[in-house]
Amino acid sequence: LKIASRHPESFGRYEADLVERFRSQATIAILNSQRTEFLHTRLVEAEKKHAMADLARGVAHDVNNALGSVVPIVQAMREEAASGQIEPEVFVTDLKQIETSLLTCRRIFGGMLSFARSGHRTTGVADLPAAVAATLAIMRDGLERRGVVLDVVIPAGLPLLAGGQSDVEQVLLNLITNARDAMPHGGRLRIAATFPNGLVEVVVSDTGEGIPREFLSRVQEPFFTTRSTGNGLGLSIVRSILWEMNGRMLIESEPGQGTSVKLLIPAAPTEAAR
C-alpha cells in the first residue's frame, strides 16, 4: 500500500486482487488473536476463582479451630467473673490465647482479601517478598496442619519483578498448592530466591510424591492432571503468566523424592521500579 501511494498505477488488477485476499485473511487472523486473548483472560480468571474456592474450603477448618478454642475460654472467664473468682495471672493468660486465635483469623482473612482485591491483572512491577508473605498468610495454617515444615529463604535486597503483583501471587499460590497436595502426610516445603545474571530465580521445592517420568513432559499442558480432584490448569496458568513476563519455568521431579520448580523472572527496569 505504501508503494502504491508513492507510485500511482504501479499495481494492476492482479495485485489489487492479491491485496484484497490478504485483507480478509489478515482480518481473520486478527479476530482469532483477539478471541485467543479473551479466552486466555477468562481462563486465568476462572483458575483464580477456583483457587479462591479451594482456599475457602481449606482455611474453613483452620478458622473453625481458632474460633472454637476461644469459646470455652470465654465461657470460663464469664463464669469466673460472675462468681468473683478471677485470678489475674490466669485471666491474662486466657486473654493472650484469645488474642492469638483472633490474630490467626485476621491473618487468614486478610490474606484472602488481599488476594481477591488483586484479582485485576495489571502490568508493572511485583514485590516477591510481599507476594510470598501474602500467599503464606492464607496457606500457612493448612500446611502446618498437614505436617508440612516451611523453609523460606528470601534474601533482602531482591529487585522488583517485571510483572503484575497479582500474577506473581497467583503463580506462588498454584505452586504451593501443588506442593501441599503432593505431601498429604507431611514433608518439607522450601521457597528460595536468588538474583544471578539479571534474572530472579525462585525455587519452590517439596519432598512429596513426585511426578512419574512419563508424565513430566505433559504436566504443563492445559487440563492434564494425575489427580482425581484436579482440573489440570494450575501449571499451565503458571506457564502462561511467566510467558507474559518473559520468564521461564523448569521442573525437576523424582517419584517418591519430590518436585522442584524453578522460575526465572526478569527484574523490573530501574525506571519502572521507582
C-alpha positions in Angstrom: 0.0 0.0 0.0 2.9 2.3 0.7 4.4 1.6 -2.7 1.0 2.2 -4.4 0.6 5.5 -2.6 4.1 6.7 -3.7 3.9 5.3 -7.2 0.4 5.6 -8.7 -0.7 3.0 -11.2 2.3 0.7 -10.3 0.0 -2.0 -9.3 -2.7 -3.5 -11.6 -5.9 -5.5 -11.1 -3.9 -8.7 -10.3 -2.0 -7.0 -7.4 -5.3 -5.5 -6.2 -6.9 -8.9 -6.0 -4.0 -10.3 -4.0 -4.2 -7.4 -1.6 -8.0 -8.0 -1.2 -7.4 -11.7 -0.5 -4.8 -10.9 2.0 -7.0 -8.3 3.7 -9.7 -11.0 4.5 -7.0 -13.4 5.8 -5.5 -10.6 7.9 -8.9 -9.8 9.4 -9.5 -13.5 10.3 -6.0 -13.6 11.9 -6.7 -10.5 14.0 -10.1 -11.8 15.1 -8.6 -15.2 16.1 -5.9 -13.4 18.0 -8.4 -11.3 19.9 -10.5 -14.4 20.7 -7.4 -16.2 22.0 -6.5 -13.3 24.3 -10.1 -13.1 25.5 -10.2 -16.9 26.2 -6.8 -16.7 28.0 -8.0 -13.9 30.2 -11.2 -15.8 31.1 -9.1 -18.9 31.8 -6.9 -17.1 34.2 -9.9 -15.6 35.9 -11.6 -19.0 36.2 -8.5 -20.5 37.7 -8.3 -17.8 40.2 -11.9 -18.3 41.3 -11.3 -22.0 41.6 -8.2 -21.3 43.7 -10.2 -19.0 46.0 -13.0 -21.6 46.4 -10.4 -24.2 47.2 -8.7 -21.9 49.7 -12.0 -21.1 51.3 -12.6 -24.8 51.9 -9.1 -25.3 53.2 -9.0 -22.4 55.6 -12.5 -23.0 57.0 -11.1 -25.8 59.2 -8.3 -23.5 60.4 -10.7 -20.6 61.2 -13.1 -23.0 62.9 -10.3 -24.4 65.1 -9.1 -20.9 66.0 -12.6 -19.7 66.9 -13.5 -23.0 68.6 -10.7 -22.7 71.0 -11.8 -19.3 72.1 -15.4 -20.3 73.0 -14.6 -22.4 76.1 -12.1 -19.8 77.3 -14.6 -17.0 77.1 -17.3 -19.2 78.8 -14.9 -20.0 81.7 -13.9 -16.3 82.0 -17.6 -15.3 82.2 -18.2 -17.8 84.9 -15.2 -16.7 86.9 -16.2 -13.1 86.6 -19.8 -13.9 87.7 -18.6 -15.7 90.8 -15.9 -13.2 91.6 -13.1 -15.7 91.4 -11.0 -14.1 88.8 -7.3 -14.9 89.1 -5.2 -12.1 87.4 -2.5 -14.3 86.1 -4.9 -16.9 84.6 -7.0 -14.0 83.2 -4.0 -12.5 81.4 -3.1 -16.0 80.0 -6.6 -16.6 78.7 -6.7 -13.1 77.1 -3.3 -13.9 75.3 -4.7 -17.1 73.9 -7.9 -15.4 72.7 -5.7 -12.7 71.1 -3.6 -15.3 69.3 -6.7 -17.1 67.9 -8.2 -13.8 66.7 -4.9 -12.7 65.1 -4.8 -16.1 63.3 -8.3 -15.5 61.8 -7.3 -11.9 60.9 -4.2 -13.1 59.1 -6.1 -15.7 57.1 -9.0 -13.4 56.1 -6.6 -10.5 55.4 -4.5 -12.7 53.1 -7.6 -13.9 51.2 -9.0 -10.3 51.0 -5.7 -9.1 49.6 -5.6 -11.9 47.1 -9.1 -11.2 46.0 -8.5 -7.5 45.6 -5.5 -8.0 43.4 -7.6 -10.1 41.0 -7.4 -7.5 38.3 -4.4 -8.4 36.2 -2.1 -5.4 35.7 1.4 -4.9 34.3 4.1 -3.2 36.2 6.3 -4.4 39.0 5.9 -7.0 41.7 7.5 -7.4 45.1 8.4 -11.0 45.6 8.8 -11.0 49.5 5.3 -9.3 49.7 3.8 -11.9 47.4 5.3 -14.8 49.4 4.0 -13.3 52.6 0.5 -12.7 51.2 0.3 -16.3 49.9 1.6 -17.9 53.1 -0.8 -15.8 55.2 -3.5 -17.8 53.6 -1.9 -21.2 53.5 0.4 -21.4 56.4 -2.1 -22.9 58.9 -3.3 -25.5 56.4 0.3 -26.5 55.6 1.2 -26.8 59.3 -1.9 -28.8 60.0 -0.7 -31.3 57.3 2.7 -31.6 59.0 4.4 -29.6 56.3 7.5 -27.8 57.5 8.1 -24.4 55.8 11.6 -23.3 54.9 11.5 -19.8 53.3 14.8 -18.2 52.2 14.1 -14.8 50.6 17.2 -12.6 50.9 16.9 -8.9 51.5 17.6 -6.6 48.6 16.0 -8.6 45.8 14.9 -6.4 42.9 11.3 -5.9 41.9 10.0 -8.3 39.3 8.8 -7.2 35.8 5.2 -8.3 36.2 1.9 -7.7 38.0 1.7 -8.3 41.8 -1.4 -10.4 41.4 0.2 -12.5 38.7 3.2 -13.4 41.0 0.8 -14.2 43.9 -1.2 -16.4 41.5 1.9 -18.3 40.4 3.0 -18.8 44.0 -0.4 -19.9 45.1 -0.6 -22.5 42.4 2.9 -23.9 43.1 2.4 -24.0 46.8 -1.0 -25.7 46.4 0.5 -28.3 44.2 3.3 -28.9 46.7 0.8 -29.2 49.6 -1.3 -31.7 47.7 1.8 -33.8 46.9 2.5 -34.1 50.7 -0.7 -35.5 52.3 1.3 -37.0 55.1 3.6 -34.1 55.7 7.1 -33.1 54.5 9.2 -30.1 53.8 8.3 -27.1 51.5 11.1 -24.8 50.6 10.7 -21.4 48.9 14.0 -19.8 48.0 15.1 -16.9 45.7 18.4 -15.6 44.3 19.4 -13.0 41.8 22.1 -14.1 39.4 22.7 -12.7 35.9 19.8 -10.2 35.8 17.1 -12.9 36.4 15.4 -13.5 39.7 15.4 -17.3 40.4 12.6 -18.6 42.6 12.6 -22.2 43.5 9.6 -23.9 45.1 10.5 -27.5 46.1 8.8 -30.2 48.1 9.6 -33.7 49.4 6.3 -35.1 48.2 5.2 -37.9 46.0 7.0 -36.6 42.9 5.8 -36.9 39.2 6.2 -40.1 37.2 8.7 -39.6 34.4 6.2 -40.5 31.7 4.0 -37.5 32.8 6.8 -35.0 33.4 6.7 -33.7 29.8 2.9 -33.2 30.0 2.3 -31.5 33.3 2.2 -28.1 31.8 -0.5 -29.0 29.3 -3.9 -27.5 30.0 -6.4 -29.9 31.6 -3.7 -32.6 32.2 -3.7 -33.9 35.8 -2.8 -37.0 37.6 -5.2 -36.3 40.5 -8.9 -37.2 40.6 -9.8 -33.8 42.1 -7.5 -31.6 40.0 -8.6 -29.5 37.0 -5.2 -29.6 35.2 -4.9 -25.8 34.9 -2.5 -24.8 37.7 0.8 -25.3 35.9 -0.5 -24.2 32.5 -1.6 -20.9 34.0 1.8 -20.5 35.7 3.5 -21.1 32.3 1.2 -18.6 30.6 1.8 -15.9 33.2 5.5 -16.4 33.1 5.4 -16.2 29.3 3.8 -12.8 29.5 6.5 -11.8 32.0 9.3 -13.1 29.6 10.1 -15.7 32.2 10.6 -19.4 32.2 9.7 -22.4 34.3 11.9 -25.5 34.8 10.5 -28.6 36.5 12.6 -31.5 38.0 11.0 -34.4 39.8 11.7 -37.8 41.1 8.9 -40.2 42.1 9.0 -40.7 45.8 11.5 -37.9 46.4 9.7 -34.7 45.5 9.5 -32.0 42.9 11.4 -28.8 42.3 10.0 -25.9 40.2 12.4 -23.2 39.2 11.1 -19.8 38.0 13.3 -17.5 36.0 11.8 -14.0 36.1 13.3 -10.8 34.7 13.9 -8.0 37.1 12.0 -4.8 36.6 13.9 -2.0 34.9 15.2 0.6 37.3 12.9 3.3 35.9 9.8 1.1 36.4 10.9 0.2 39.9 11.0 3.8 41.1 
